[in-house]
Amino acid sequence: MFQTHLLKDADQKPTLKLTLDMHVTEEDRARAIIGFYKQTNIDWTRPFEVQLKGDCAIGDGVKKYLFSLCLNKVQTGLHLHLDYTGGKTILFTGAADHLVPSTSLPLLQGDLFRVAGRIIGHSFLNRGQLLSGMGQCLFPLLASKDMGGIDAAVLQLEDCPDLDIVEIVSLLESQTVLTPGNVDQVNHLALSWDLPNLTENRRLLAQQILHHGVIVRRERQMVQLRKGLKDTRVLEMLKERPELASALFPRSAEAELEPEMIMERIVWPEPDSDEEEEIDDYCSVVAYLRQYISLASSSELQQLIEFWTGWAVLPDELYVSVDRDATYPTASTCFTTLKIPTGCGSYRDFCLKLGVAVSITKFGFGRIWVLGLGFYHFTLSYLFSLYCSFSQFAMLYYYKLSSKSCTAGAKPQFSKYAKKGVSSIEFS
């Protein structure tokens, strides 16, 4: 309802366009996305259109793919050489359902958490993928006015991703007698954060350290995240209805895919031929797909759905069609249709072909790239045949030149492999 209210006048506004080059490196794509969401004075409720340079895909499937790509980068990390992370910059850290913003200073200085807020809000407005696994301890900070909920956060030990802080808090909450070394360790941390020294009330100090380690150290990150949500007007929803924070940030368990969740949405095709052989091929490949879905892990199912629909959100219906002329599986993401080939001799062969198709999802949509594989193999074969013809011509020419200089009884002979197109000469 909130999305409909914000977008009710969207058709009267100019279209917001993003062009993403699929032939550049992951780092360049990440920088292009960041540059787009760093623009100022943008009305993010405008109609949104995405074009993938180097990919023939069009329609809403492209937009779904983009939001899936952006949210995955926000959740699992951006391929940027920042903060000495080996090429991958993590925005959110922690265990599942306890994710909190990173305390990395370069990310804060780069205003990347505001970018993350804009991506999250923009995807929500366009009914795209959501950021799952956010720690619920942060919800009061997002929903309150001017960060007024900083003291209302209810914390658990799992909310803290820093192991050294977890160790000290666990030590204070335990009933064990502290050694002088333990006391010095606790007091040193408390002093660095302007907290009181250790007294008899160990539990109170433990809560203060945990609150500072999880909430206070991430105040500026949360301010940026709120600004990004405010830019997309999603923060208005959270202020009016704080309980909707769980809808904006679902739990990880709600985002995990199970085979049954996919199976119940699939509309299976009917055989379009009465030929017994074609019916057998149809039944075999459909059975292979059923078996693959039932045995696949949650991450594999996630990749399959992204290939199938263009993003990781399950639609109401998924369609399957059997293509007898195809070599690899392809997908029509706009129609949520997976097209599977019949030329699979075994379940292993089917899995290999499906794996190839699904694995290239991050480079673009399946159709253009899978067809590109066939063109690539054809081109290699053609070039190799030209090379073999040239090699045979070169050997004949070389034979004429070298016949005068060969010693008596040592005549160059073509190897038995020359007939097969391999360039080699034997002397005997």
N, C-alpha and C positions, 0 to 999 in steps of 0.2 A: 504494500500500500504506500509506504514511504517512497519507494522507488518510482512508482507511478505518479505520485504527487509532484516529485521534483522534475520528472521528465515529461510532464503533460504539455508543456509549451516548447519542447525540444525541437519539434519539426520546423518551427519558425525561426530557429537560430542557424547560423552558418555551421557547416560541418567541420569538425575537428579531424584532421588527417594525420596519419603517421605512416611513413614509408620505412620499412626495415629491410636492409640488404642481407640476404641469406647466404651470400658467397663470401662474406668477411669472417674474421675470427670471432670466437665467443666473446673475447674482451671488447672488440669493436662493437658487437651487438649490444653488450651490456652498457657500454658508454653511450650508444645511440638511445637506448631506453632511458637512461638517467638524464641525458640531455633533453629529451622530450618532456619528461615529468619535472624538470627543473624550470620550465618556462614560467614566466610571471604573468599575472593578469589574464589568466585563462579561465573561462567558464567551463568547468569539467562536466556540466550537465548538457553540453551541446551534443548533437548526433556525432557518433564516432565511426570513423572509417579507417581500415587498415589495408595497406598494400604491401605484399612481400615481394621485393625486388629479386628476380631470379626464380620465381615460383609462379606457376600459372593459376594457383588457387584463388578463388574469388568468393564473395558472399560472407554470410555471418560466421562460417567456419573459420575464416581467417582471423576474425576478431576473437573468437573463442580460443584459438591457438595462441594468440598474442597474450591474452590474460593468463592462460595456463603457463606460458613461458615466463611471464613477469613474476607471477606469484611463486613459482618454483625457485626463481632466482632470489626472491626476497626471503624465502623460507630456508633454502639450502645453501645460499651464498652466491655472490657475484664474482665473475672471473675478472677481477681487477688486482693489479699488483700494489696492494695497499697493506700496511700494517704487518708486513713480514709474514704473511700467511701462506706463502708458496703459490700465489696466483689466485687464491680463492678467498674472498672477503666475506666473513660471516656477519650478518646483521643481527640475527637472533640466535641465542645460545641457550643450552639447557636441555633437560629431558623432555619427552613428549608430554604435552599438556602442562608444562611448566616453563615454556619458552619466555625469555626476558631479553630486552635489548642488550647488545654488546656494549661494553664500556670502552671500546676502542676510541681513542681521541681523534684519529684521522677521519673516521666515519662521522663523528660529531661535527668536526670542522668542515667537512664536505656537505653538511646539511642532508645526509643520505637518509636519515630517519624521517625527515619531512617528505622526501621522495617516496619512501616506503609507505607513508600514510596516504599520499596521493594515489599510489598504485592500488592499495587496498580499497580505498573509497571509490575509485573509478571503476574497479572491477565489480564491486558490490552494486553500484548504480546500473551497470550494464548486465547484471545477473551472471557475472563470471565466477571464476574460482575464488574461494575464500582462503584466508590464512588460518590454518588449523593448528591447534596445539599451544596457543598463547596461554600463559599463566593467568589463572583467574584472580590472582592477587593484584593484577594490574587493572582490572575492570573498574574499581572505584576511582582510580586516577583518571581514567578516560571519561567516565560518565559524570564526574563532579565538575563544578564550576571553578575555573582557575586553579586546578590541581588541589582543590580543597580536600580531596579524599586521601591525601597522602598518609594520614594517621589512621584511616579506616581500613587499610589493607590487612587482611587476615593471611598470615604467612605460614608456610610449611617449610620444613627443612629441604624438601625437594625443589623449592623455588629458587634456591641459591645454587648457581652453577660453579661457584668457586670452591674448590675442594679444601683449601686451607681454612676458609671461613667455616665450612661445614664441620671440619675437624674440631675447631675451637668451640663452636656452638654445641656440638655433641658432647664434648668434654665437660662443658659447664652444666648441661642438662643431666648428665649422668650422676650417680651417687658415689663415684670413686673419689678417693682423697687425692687432691692435687699436689703434685710435687713442686718444689721451688721453681724448677724449670717451667712447669706448666703455668704457674702464676705469672712469671715474667713474660711468657709468651702472650697470655691474655691481656696483661696490663700494657704491653707494648702496642698491641693492636688497638686497645681502647684509647690509649693516649693519642695515637695517630689520627683517630676520628673524633677527638674531643668528647669522649665518653668517660663516665666515672670509672675509677679503678675497681678492681674486684673486691667485693665485700661479702658478707654472709648470704646476701640475696643473689645467688648465682643465676637463678632462672631469669630474673629481671634483666641482668646484664646480657644473658644469652639472647633474649628477645630484642634488646636494643642493638646488639651487634648484627643480628639477622636482619632487622629492619633497615639498618644503615647499609649493610652489604647488598641487599636486594633492591630497596626502594630509593634511598637517598642518593646512592651512587649513580642512579639512572634517572634522576629528575630531569636533566636537560634532554636526554634522549626521549623521554615521554612528552616533554613540551614540544619537541619537534614533531613527534608522531601525531599529537593532537592538532598541530597546525596543518599537517597534511590532510587529516580527516576533516578539518574545518574548511580547507580550500575546496573540498569536494562536497561540502555541506552535510556529510554523514555525521559529523559531530553533533549537529542539531538533533538528530534522532537519538543519539546516546544520552544527551542531556534531558530530553523529554521522556524517554523510556529507557532508563539504565539497564533494565533486564534484557534489552535487545543486544547487549554486548556479546552474549553467548551466541546470538545468531550471526553476528559479524565475525566472530572468532570461534568457530565450532571446535569441539574436542577432536583429538586425533582419531579416537575410536569411531567417530561419526564419519571421518574421511576415509577410513580403511575400506577397501573393497573386498567383498566375499563373492565366491563363485555364484551363490544363489541370487545375489543382488543383480548380477548380470543376466543370468539364465532367465529370470522371470520377466525381463524386459525385451528379450529377443523375439522378433517375429521371423520365424523360419520360412524359407521359400518352399514352394511345391515343385516337384519335377515337371519340366515342361516337355518331356519326351516320353514316348512309350517304348523306346528301345531299351532292351534289358541291360546292355553294356553301359549306356549312359546313365541309367538309373543306379546301377552299381557304383559308378564313379561318383554320382551325386551323394549317395548314402555314405560312401567311404569318407569323402572330404567333410561332410557335415558331422559325422561321428568323430573325425579328428579334431574339429573345432570344439565340439562338446568336451572331449577328453582334455584338450589343452586348457580350457577355461576351468575345468574341475580340478586340475592338478597344479595350476599356476599359483604363485605366491601373490600377496597383495600388491607388491611393487610391480610385478610382471603384469598383473591385471590393470594397474594404473597406466602403464605404458601402452597396453593394448587399447584401452579406452581413449587415450590421447590420440593414438593413431586412427582410431575408428571414428571419433567425433570431433577431433581438433582440440579438445581440452579434457580435463580430468573430472568434469562434473557429469554424472550419469543423467541422460535424458529419460523421458518417460518410455520411449520405445527405441530399440536398436534393430536394424534390419540387416539381413544377410542375403546375399545373392551369389549364385555359382556361375563363374565365368570360365567357359571351356577354352577360350582363346588366350587367357592370361597365363603368364609364367610365375609371377609373384602376386601375393595379395595386394590389393589396392583399396582405397577408401574414398567415398564421396562424403566428406564431412558435413556438407550442408544438408544432406539427406540422411545423415547418420547410418550410412550403408557400408558394410564391409563386403568386398567382392573377393571370393576365394577361388583359386584355380583348382581344376580337377586332376591335373597331371601330377599327382603326388603318389608315388608308389608305396609309401609307407608313412606311418605316423612320424617317424624321425625326419623323413624328407619334408613333411608338412611343417614341422616345428622349425626346421632350418630356414625354409622360405619365409615363414611368418616372422621369425626372428630377424631376418635381414630387413624385411619391410618395416617392422616396428622400430628397429634400432636407428633408422635414419630419420625418425620423427623430429629430432631436434634441429635438423638441417632444413626442414620444410615438410610439405605434405607428400604423402606416399606416392601418388600417381606420377608426378613428374620425375621424381628421383628413381623410382623403380623402373619406369620406362627408360630412364637414363642409363640404368645398368645394362639393359639389353642393347642400347645404342653403343654403349662403351665397349661391350664385348664384340659387337659387330665391327666396330672401328678397329679394334686390336687385331681381329682376324684378317681384315682387309689389308692392314698395314703389314702384317706378318707375311701374307701371300706376296705382296710387292717386294718385301725384303728377300724372300726365297727366290723370286724370279731374278732379281738383281744379283743375288749371290751366284746363281748358275751362270749368268752372263759374265760376271767377273771371273769366274773360274775358267771359262772357255778362253777369255781374253788373256788371262794369266798363263794358261797352258801354251798359247801361241808364242807369247813373249819368252817364256822360260824354256821352250823346246830346244832353242839354239844353244842355251848355256848348260843344258843338262849333260852330265858325264855319260860316257858310253855305258849302256845297259841300265841306266837309271832314268827311266821315263816316268814322268808324273802320271798318276792314275787317279781318276775320281774315286773317292771313297764310296762304299756301298750306301752311305748315308746321304750322298748328294742327291739321289733320286727322291729322297724324302724332304729335300729343301734345306739340308744342313750344309753350310759352307765349310768343306774340309778337303784337303788334297793329301794323298799318301804317295810317298816315293818308294820304289822297290828296286 
